[in-house]
Amino acid sequence: IDPGQRTGCKCVVVDATGKLLANGTIYLVQGEEAQARARETLLKLCAAHKPAAIAVGNGTHGRETESFVRDCLAAQPGPFCVSVSESGASIYSASEIAREEFPDLDLTVRGAISIARRLQDPLAELVKVEPKSIGVGQYQHDVSQSLLVKKLDEVVESCVNQVGVEVNTASAPLLSRVAGIGPTLAKKIVAHRDKHGSFRSRMQLLDVSGLGPRAFEQCAGFLRIGAGVHPLDASGVHPERYALVERMAKDLNVPLRDLLGQPQVVDRIDLRRYQGEDVGSFTLNDIVAELKKPGRDPRQSFEPPQFRDDVRTLEDLKLGMQLEGVVTNVTAFGAFVDVGVHQDGLVHVSQLSDRFVKNPSDVVKVGDRIKVHVLEVDLQRRRIGLSAKTQAPGAAPQQPRPPGQPAQPQGAAARGKDSGKNFSNNPFADRFRR
């Protein structure tokens, strides 16, 4: 769901491969009658398509939309609802890639599709967006944009090589970065998937027009099929080594599936028995490492952040309030955290931990769920100051500073001239206080 007030919330349903199944619009702020129709529409979509999850964009009106969805689903067991970052979704929806994918759809519907797919496979969707529209760092607009794109491409290629690509959810731009697959062949794979459904085995890739044995030999080891007919299709083991791994399992007298993700079983393999002319020690070590941790997908468990229901706007924040949030960006001076009010708060590097922190990246990373306390709320400039430190017991919460009211002086300047250390006229005063 892509939240909207005046134009309504755009709802789309996608299948396990990201293919569009249905779409519609619901209105939540046009009165009780409109809300009743919205509830009916949403429940009909859920009944017809049985979705596993509902992704709601975190933009304007996102928290209200998320609350509405939760209320609709409260009376019956069904999918869970989670807020998804829509950073860059509007840029994608107007891009050439989006026009090629959905030439007959409105921009807002394309944006909703992007939000749904981001919950399925974030990397496959984010590679479609220009780096400057995602928010990838403190100095992203100051560096060479061509060099930034090149470096981000290197990161994507690293992910492809180390983690692999789920062929049933990957987009054409992501597939084009796999060895042996270019932009043209990537589009053919997606078109074949849309027409014939999910791939059930790696060998079915040979049915794609233009993908011959040579290209298959190069790309097969990087493509994953999570629910494939062969257990090794979900791992980085190349199909040409399936027979070797099956032999290992037979020699250990265990089923092949029990060999995957079981380090204590894999350690019993005597690699010397399988070393020969066509299989060396490096290949065997790679196979063993992959069997111990197949796929290397860090997203095995997913827990959405628990935003407070009574905090939806900046005005709802109170100093001293404890919140749970998600780290959205890490810079040299601290970390930005989404606490569910459409405006990220800043945790200064001095407030990231009870101990001294030199580099914020040493203690937090993007996507981390952390608990924070509200230190300051500036309604006029729409800024939030947060702290990840352990709150002092008995600390008295204060009220947010009204618009236009200056902050209370601190340190020596607050004590005035009588202290003998008045820094108010010193150009280094602010730096000293910090």
C-alpha positions in Angstrom: 0.0 0.0 0.0 1.3 3.4 -1.0 -0.3 5.8 1.5 -2.1 8.9 0.3 -4.6 11.4 1.6 -6.2 13.5 -1.2 -5.6 10.9 -4.0 -6.1 7.9 -1.8 -4.0 4.9 -0.9 -2.9 2.8 -3.9 -3.1 -1.0 -3.1 -1.5 -3.7 -5.2 -1.2 -7.4 -4.9 1.9 -9.2 -6.2 2.7 -12.9 -6.2 5.8 -14.7 -4.9 7.8 -13.6 -8.0 6.7 -10.0 -7.8 4.2 -10.2 -10.7 1.2 -7.8 -10.4 -2.0 -9.6 -9.7 -4.5 -6.9 -8.7 -4.6 -3.2 -7.8 -7.1 -0.7 -6.4 -7.5 2.5 -4.4 -8.9 3.1 -1.0 -9.7 6.4 0.7 -9.3 6.8 4.5 -9.8 10.6 5.2 -13.1 11.2 3.2 -15.4 10.2 6.0 -16.8 7.1 7.7 -18.5 5.9 4.6 -15.3 6.0 2.6 -13.5 4.1 5.4 -16.2 1.4 5.4 -15.7 0.9 1.7 -11.9 0.9 2.2 -12.2 -1.8 4.8 -14.4 -3.9 2.5 -12.0 -3.5 -0.4 -9.0 -4.5 1.7 -10.7 -7.5 3.2 -11.8 -8.7 -0.3 -8.2 -8.4 -1.6 -7.0 -10.5 1.4 -9.7 -13.1 1.0 -9.1 -13.4 -2.8 -5.3 -13.6 -2.8 -4.3 -14.7 0.8 -1.2 -12.5 1.1 1.6 -13.5 3.4 2.3 -9.8 4.4 1.1 -6.3 3.8 3.8 -3.7 3.2 2.8 0.0 3.9 5.0 2.8 2.7 6.5 4.9 5.5 5.8 8.3 3.9 3.1 10.9 4.7 0.0 9.3 6.2 1.9 6.0 6.5 1.3 5.4 10.2 -2.4 6.1 9.9 -2.7 3.7 7.0 -0.7 1.1 8.9 -3.0 1.5 11.9 -6.1 1.2 9.7 -4.7 -2.1 8.2 -4.0 -3.5 11.7 -7.6 -2.7 12.8 -9.0 -4.4 9.7 -7.0 -7.6 10.4 -7.5 -7.7 14.1 -10.8 -9.6 13.9 -9.3 -12.5 11.8 -6.0 -14.3 11.6 -4.1 -13.2 8.5 -1.0 -11.5 7.2 1.2 -9.3 9.3 1.6 -5.6 8.5 4.9 -3.9 8.3 6.2 -0.4 7.4 8.6 -0.3 4.5 10.9 2.5 3.4 9.7 4.2 0.3 12.8 6.2 -0.3 13.3 6.6 -4.0 10.0 4.8 -4.9 8.6 7.9 -6.7 11.9 8.3 -8.6 11.7 4.7 -9.8 8.0 5.0 -10.7 8.8 7.7 -13.3 12.0 6.0 -14.6 12.6 4.3 -17.9 12.8 0.9 -16.1 9.4 1.4 -14.6 7.9 2.4 -17.9 9.3 -0.7 -19.6 8.0 -2.9 -16.8 4.5 -1.4 -16.5 3.8 0.8 -19.6 0.0 0.9 -18.9 0.0 1.7 -15.2 -0.1 5.0 -13.4 3.0 6.3 -11.6 1.4 5.8 -8.1 0.6 2.2 -8.8 4.2 1.5 -9.9 5.3 3.0 -6.6 3.1 0.7 -4.7 4.5 -2.3 -6.6 8.0 -1.2 -5.7 7.0 -1.0 -2.0 5.7 -4.5 -2.1 8.7 -5.9 -3.9 11.1 -4.2 -1.4 9.7 -6.4 1.4 10.2 -9.5 -0.8 13.7 -8.8 -2.2 15.2 -5.3 -1.2 18.4 -5.6 -3.3 16.4 -6.5 -6.5 14.3 -3.4 -6.2 16.9 -0.9 -4.9 19.3 -1.4 -7.8 16.6 0.2 -10.1 16.9 3.5 -8.2 19.6 6.1 -8.8 22.0 6.3 -5.8 21.4 10.0 -5.2 17.7 9.2 -4.6 18.2 6.4 -2.0 20.2 8.3 0.7 23.4 6.2 1.0 25.6 8.5 3.1 26.5 11.8 4.5 28.5 13.1 1.5 26.7 11.4 -1.4 26.0 14.6 -3.2 29.6 15.9 -2.8 31.4 13.1 -4.5 31.6 12.2 -8.2 28.3 10.7 -9.1 29.8 8.4 -11.8 32.3 7.1 -9.3 29.5 6.6 -6.7 27.5 4.5 -9.1 30.6 2.5 -10.0 31.3 1.7 -6.3 27.7 0.8 -5.6 27.7 -1.5 -8.6 30.8 -3.2 -7.0 28.9 -3.7 -3.8 26.0 -5.3 -5.7 28.3 -7.5 -7.6 29.9 -8.5 -4.3 26.5 -9.5 -2.9 25.7 -11.5 -6.1 29.0 -13.4 -5.7 28.8 -14.0 -2.0 25.1 -14.4 -1.3 23.6 -15.2 -4.7 20.4 -14.1 -6.4 17.0 -15.6 -5.9 16.0 -16.2 -9.5 12.3 -16.2 -8.8 12.2 -12.7 -7.2 15.2 -11.0 -8.8 14.5 -8.0 -11.1 16.1 -7.7 -14.6 18.6 -5.0 -13.4 19.8 -7.3 -10.7 20.0 -10.4 -12.9 22.0 -8.5 -15.4 24.9 -8.2 -12.9 25.2 -12.0 -12.7 28.2 -13.5 -14.6 27.1 -14.8 -18.0 23.8 -12.8 -18.0 23.5 -9.4 -19.7 20.6 -6.9 -19.8 19.0 -8.6 -22.8 19.1 -12.1 -21.3 18.0 -10.9 -17.9 14.8 -9.5 -19.5 14.2 -12.8 -21.2 14.5 -14.7 -17.9 11.9 -12.4 -16.2 9.6 -12.7 -19.2 9.9 -16.5 -19.1 9.1 -16.4 -15.3 6.1 -14.2 -15.8 4.7 -16.5 -18.6 5.4 -19.9 -17.1 5.6 -19.2 -13.4 8.4 -19.8 -10.9 11.4 -21.8 -11.8 11.4 -25.2 -9.9 15.0 -26.1 -10.7 18.2 -24.6 -12.1 18.0 -26.9 -15.1 14.8 -25.1 -16.2 16.9 -22.1 -16.9 18.0 -23.8 -20.1 14.4 -23.4 -21.4 14.9 -19.7 -21.5 15.4 -18.5 -25.1 19.0 -17.4 -25.6 20.4 -19.0 -22.4 22.7 -21.8 -23.7 25.0 -24.2 -22.0 27.9 -21.8 -21.9 25.9 -19.0 -20.2 24.3 -21.6 -17.9 27.8 -22.8 -16.8 28.7 -19.2 -15.8 25.6 -18.1 -14.1 24.1 -21.3 -12.4 26.3 -21.1 -9.3 25.1 -17.6 -8.5 21.4 -18.2 -9.0 19.3 -19.6 -6.1 15.9 -21.4 -6.1 14.7 -21.5 -2.5 11.8 -23.9 -3.0 13.5 -26.0 -5.7 13.0 -29.7 -6.3 16.7 -30.3 -5.7 18.0 -29.2 -2.2 21.3 -27.9 -3.7 19.4 -25.4 -5.9 19.2 -23.1 -2.9 23.0 -23.2 -2.3 26.0 -22.0 -4.1 27.1 -25.4 -5.2 27.3 -25.6 -9.0 25.0 -28.2 -10.7 28.1 -29.9 -12.2 29.1 -30.8 -8.6 25.7 -32.2 -7.5 26.8 -35.8 -8.1 29.9 -35.2 -5.9 27.9 -33.9 -3.0 25.3 -36.7 -3.3 28.2 -39.1 -3.1 29.4 -37.4 0.1 25.9 -37.8 1.7 25.7 -41.4 0.6 29.1 -42.2 2.1 28.0 -40.6 5.4 24.7 -42.5 5.2 22.6 -39.4 5.6 19.9 -37.8 3.4 21.1 -35.0 1.2 18.9 -32.4 2.9 20.4 -33.3 6.2 23.8 -32.3 4.9 22.8 -28.7 4.3 23.2 -26.3 7.2 24.5 -29.0 9.6 28.2 -28.2 10.4 28.6 -31.1 12.7 27.6 -33.5 9.9 29.7 -31.8 7.3 32.8 -31.9 9.5 32.7 -35.7 9.2 33.4 -35.6 5.5 36.9 -36.9 4.6 37.8 -34.5 1.8 40.9 -36.6 0.8 38.5 -39.3 -0.6 37.1 -36.9 -3.2 40.2 -35.0 -4.3 41.1 -35.9 -7.9 42.2 -34.5 -11.2 39.1 -32.4 -11.8 38.4 -31.5 -8.2 41.1 -29.8 -6.1 41.3 -28.7 -2.5 40.1 -25.2 -3.2 36.9 -26.5 -4.8 36.3 -28.9 -2.0 36.8 -26.3 0.7 34.3 -24.0 -1.1 31.7 -26.8 -1.3 32.2 -27.6 2.5 31.8 -23.9 3.4 28.6 -23.6 1.3 27.2 -26.8 2.8 27.7 -25.5 6.4 25.9 -22.2 5.6 23.9 -22.6 2.4 22.8 -19.3 0.8 24.2 -17.1 3.5 20.9 -15.2 3.6 20.8 -13.0 6.7 17.0 -12.6 6.4 15.9 -15.9 7.8 14.0 -14.2 10.7 12.1 -11.0 10.4 10.7 -8.9 13.2 9.2 -5.5 12.3 9.9 -2.6 14.7 7.3 -2.0 17.3 6.4 1.7 17.0 4.2 3.2 19.7 0.6 3.6 18.8 0.4 6.9 20.7 3.3 8.5 18.7 2.4 9.3 15.1 3.5 12.9 14.6 6.3 15.1 15.7 3.9 16.9 18.1 3.3 13.6 20.0 6.9 13.3 21.1 7.8 14.2 24.7 11.3 14.7 26.1 12.4 11.6 28.0 10.0 9.3 26.1 11.4 5.9 25.3 10.9 4.6 21.8 12.0 1.7 19.5 13.3 2.7 16.1 15.3 1.5 13.1 18.6 3.0 12.0 18.2 4.5 8.5 21.6 6.1 8.0 25.0 6.2 9.7 27.3 9.2 9.3 30.5 10.4 10.8 28.7 12.4 13.5 26.0 9.9 14.5 23.1 7.9 13.3 19.6 8.7 12.0 16.8 6.6 13.4 13.2 6.2 12.2 10.8 6.3 15.2 7.6 6.3 13.2 6.8 10.0 12.9 7.8 10.7 9.3 10.9 12.4 10.4 14.2 10.6 11.3 15.8 11.6 14.6 19.5 12.1 15.1 21.5 10.1 17.7 24.7 12.1 18.0 27.9 10.0 18.2 28.3 11.1 21.9 24.8 9.6 22.6 25.2 6.3 20.8 26.5 4.3 23.8 27.4 4.6 27.5 31.0 4.2 26.5 33.1 6.4 24.3 32.4 5.9 20.6 34.9 7.2 18.0 33.2 5.8 14.8 29.4 5.3 14.8 29.8 2.4 12.4 31.5 0.5 15.2 28.2 0.2 17.2 25.3 0.6 14.7 24.5 -0.2 11.1 21.6 0.5 8.8 18.6 -1.7 9.6 19.5 -2.1 13.3 16.6 -2.0 15.8 17.6 0.1 18.8 15.8 1.7 21.8 16.2 5.5 22.2 15.2 8.3 24.4 14.0 11.7 23.2 16.4 14.5 24.1 15.1 17.4 22.1 12.2 18.2 19.8 12.4 21.3 17.6 9.0 21.8 16.1 10.0 24.8 14.0 12.9 23.1 12.2 11.4 19.7 12.5 14.4 18.1 14.2 14.6 15.4 16.8 17.5 14.7 19.1 17.7 11.2 20.5 19.9 9.2 22.8 20.7 5.5 22.8 22.3 5.7 26.2 20.8 4.1 29.3 18.5 6.7 30.7 19.4 7.9 34.2 16.8 6.6 36.7 14.4 9.3 37.8 15.2 11.6 35.0 12.4 14.2 34.7 11.0 14.4 31.2 10.6 17.9 29.7 8.2 19.4 27.2 9.1 19.9 23.6 10.4 23.4 22.7 7.6 25.4 21.1 8.3 26.9 17.6 10.5 30.0 17.7 11.6 29.6 21.3 15.4 29.4 21.6 17.0 26.5 23.4 18.0 26.9 27.0 21.7 27.9 27.4 23.9 25.2 28.7 27.3 25.0 30.4 29.3 28.1 31.2 27.1 30.4 29.1 24.1 29.4 31.3 25.9 30.3 34.4 26.5 33.8 33.2 29.4 36.3 33.9 29.4 35.6 37.6 31.0 32.3 36.9 34.1 34.0 35.5 33.9 31.7 32.5 31.5 33.3 30.1 32.0 31.8 26.6 29.0 33.6 24.9 31.3 35.9 22.8 33.8 33.2 22.1 33.7 32.0 18.5 34.6 28.5 19.7 31.8 28.4 22.3 29.5 26.1 20.4 32.4 23.7 19.6 33.4 23.8 23.3 29.9 22.9 24.4 29.7 20.1 21.9 
